[in-house]
Amino acid sequence: MTPQDARRKYAPATERNREPILEVLLQVLPESGTILEIASGTGEHAVFFASKLKDYLWLPTDVNPQSRASIISWTEHNVCDNVYAPLELDAKEPVWAVENGGLDWLNTKPIVAIVNINMIHISPWSACLGLMAGAGRILKAGGILYLYGPFKQGGEHTAASNAAFDEYLRTENPEWGVRNLDDVIAVARAQNLILQQIYQMPANNLSVVFQRSG
């Protein structure tokens, strides 16, 4: 095993959900520009989506240095020329790394969409609030925020497996847990992010698409 192989991490759910997620992204993304991924994790999604979405630049981020190393390793392994080096970014921070003016190419290839997969249930609620605030600051009118993961609907779990997962998450960290979609929609609306569509996805997950209002 090479050092690059050792850095490359794997998320078992990625192969199951990446094709259905891609189908949704192809329907909802603006025509071109930069896609900012918040909490990119292993980087497997980044290299897969970038390879299929050649009209876009993919900008991965993660707060975890091991995850950023994995993203770099996956990008080198797959030779993705439209994936940028990952940024350190914590969604809870009041100013994100993409807002500090250090990325000149964003002037010509602005961020048109933000993608966030499997984060808000494995993080404190403040991360969801920070995500919505950041999307509200960064996206222009018509920009897309895409979320993927398990959600309660009407305050109730949609499957027994989601209820068990929620209980497991809360034992791991009492600040984690499957979120109520109505609550997520409300905090998004407060940042001028309007719900556009909800898609049923594999393993009782949802794709939730918001658009930045004018």
C-alpha positions in Angstrom: 0.0 0.0 0.0 1.4 3.4 -1.0 1.1 6.5 1.2 -1.5 7.8 -1.2 -3.6 4.6 -0.7 -3.3 4.9 3.1 -4.7 8.5 3.0 -7.7 7.5 0.8 -10.7 6.9 3.0 -13.9 5.0 2.1 -17.5 5.6 3.0 -19.6 2.5 2.4 -22.8 4.4 1.6 -21.2 6.4 -1.3 -21.5 3.8 -4.0 -25.2 3.3 -3.0 -26.2 6.9 -3.1 -24.0 8.6 -5.7 -25.9 7.7 -8.8 -29.3 8.7 -7.4 -27.8 12.0 -6.1 -26.3 12.6 -9.5 -29.7 12.2 -11.1 -31.1 14.9 -8.9 -28.1 17.3 -9.4 -28.4 17.0 -13.1 -32.0 18.2 -12.8 -31.5 21.1 -10.4 -28.0 22.6 -10.9 -27.6 25.9 -12.8 -25.9 25.7 -16.2 -22.3 26.2 -15.1 -20.1 27.6 -12.4 -18.5 26.5 -9.2 -20.1 24.0 -6.8 -19.1 24.3 -3.2 -19.3 21.1 -1.2 -19.6 21.5 2.5 -18.3 18.6 4.6 -16.9 16.6 1.7 -15.8 13.7 4.0 -13.7 11.1 2.2 -13.8 12.9 -1.2 -15.4 10.0 -3.0 -18.5 12.1 -3.9 -16.4 15.0 -5.1 -14.4 13.0 -7.6 -17.4 11.0 -8.8 -19.6 14.1 -9.4 -16.8 16.2 -10.9 -16.1 13.4 -13.4 -19.8 13.5 -14.5 -20.3 17.2 -14.3 -17.5 18.5 -16.6 -19.2 22.0 -17.1 -18.6 22.7 -13.4 -15.7 23.3 -11.0 -16.0 21.3 -7.8 -14.7 22.9 -4.6 -14.6 20.4 -1.7 -14.2 21.5 2.0 -13.9 19.8 5.3 -13.0 20.8 8.9 -11.1 17.5 9.4 -7.5 17.4 8.2 -7.6 13.6 7.6 -10.7 14.1 5.4 -8.9 16.8 3.4 -5.9 14.5 2.9 -8.3 11.8 1.7 -9.9 14.3 -0.8 -6.5 15.1 -2.2 -5.6 11.5 -2.5 -8.9 10.6 -4.3 -8.4 13.6 -6.6 -4.9 12.5 -7.5 -6.0 8.8 -7.9 -8.8 9.8 -10.3 -7.0 12.6 -12.1 -9.8 15.1 -11.8 -8.8 18.4 -13.3 -12.1 20.2 -12.3 -11.7 19.5 -8.6 -9.9 22.1 -6.6 -7.8 21.5 -3.6 -10.0 21.1 -0.5 -10.4 24.1 1.9 -10.6 23.9 5.7 -14.1 25.1 6.4 -16.3 24.9 9.5 -20.0 25.6 8.6 -20.5 27.1 12.1 -18.0 29.9 11.5 -19.5 33.3 10.8 -17.2 33.9 7.8 -16.2 31.0 5.5 -12.9 30.6 3.7 -14.5 31.3 0.3 -15.5 34.7 1.5 -12.0 36.1 2.3 -11.2 37.2 -1.2 -8.2 34.8 -1.6 -9.7 32.7 -4.4 -9.5 35.0 -7.4 -10.9 32.4 -9.8 -14.3 32.7 -8.0 -14.7 36.1 -9.7 -15.0 34.4 -13.1 -16.5 31.1 -11.9 -18.7 32.1 -9.0 -20.4 29.6 -6.7 -23.8 28.8 -8.2 -24.6 25.8 -5.9 -23.8 24.4 -2.5 -24.0 20.7 -1.9 -24.1 19.2 1.6 -24.4 15.4 2.0 -24.9 13.6 5.3 -23.8 16.4 7.6 -26.6 18.0 9.5 -27.5 14.9 11.5 -23.9 14.1 12.4 -23.2 17.6 13.8 -24.7 20.0 16.2 -27.7 22.1 15.2 -25.5 25.1 15.1 -23.8 23.5 12.0 -27.2 23.5 10.2 -27.8 27.2 11.2 -24.3 28.0 10.0 -24.8 26.2 6.7 -28.0 28.2 6.0 -26.4 31.5 7.0 -23.4 30.8 4.8 -25.6 29.8 1.8 -27.7 32.9 2.3 -24.5 35.1 2.2 -22.8 33.3 -0.7 -25.5 32.3 -3.2 -26.8 34.8 -5.6 -30.5 34.9 -6.7 -31.3 31.5 -8.3 -28.4 29.7 -6.6 -29.1 26.2 -5.3 -28.6 24.6 -1.9 -28.8 20.8 -2.1 -29.1 18.6 1.1 -29.0 14.8 1.3 -29.7 12.7 4.4 -32.4 11.3 6.7 -35.1 13.6 8.0 -38.1 13.5 10.2 -41.3 14.7 8.5 -44.0 16.3 10.5 -41.9 15.6 13.6 -42.0 11.8 13.0 -39.5 9.4 11.7 -40.3 8.0 8.2 -38.9 4.5 8.9 -38.0 2.3 11.8 -34.4 2.3 10.6 -34.2 6.1 10.8 -35.6 6.0 14.4 -32.9 3.5 15.4 -30.2 5.5 13.6 -31.4 8.7 15.4 -31.1 6.9 18.8 -27.7 5.7 17.9 -26.5 9.1 16.9 -27.8 10.7 20.1 -25.9 8.1 22.2 -22.8 9.0 20.3 -23.3 12.7 20.8 -26.4 14.3 22.4 -26.1 17.3 20.0 -26.4 15.0 16.9 -29.6 13.5 15.6 -32.0 13.2 12.6 -33.5 16.6 12.1 -37.1 17.6 11.6 -37.4 18.7 8.0 -39.9 21.5 8.9 -37.3 23.0 11.2 -34.7 22.9 8.5 -37.0 24.5 6.0 -37.8 27.3 8.5 -34.2 28.2 9.1 -33.5 28.1 5.4 -36.4 30.5 4.7 -35.0 32.9 7.2 -31.9 33.1 5.0 -34.0 33.6 1.8 -33.6 30.0 0.8 -36.9 28.7 -0.6 -37.8 25.0 -0.7 -38.1 23.9 -4.3 -38.3 20.1 -4.3 -38.1 17.0 -2.1 -36.9 13.7 -3.6 -37.2 10.3 -2.1 -33.8 8.6 -2.1 -32.3 5.2 -1.2 -32.4 3.8 2.4 -35.1 6.3 3.6 -33.1 9.4 2.8 -34.2 12.6 1.1 -32.8 15.0 -1.3 -34.0 18.5 -0.3 -33.4 21.4 -2.8 -33.6 25.1 -1.9 -33.2 28.1 -4.2 -31.9 31.5 -3.2 -34.6 34.1 -3.7 -33.9 37.4 -5.4 
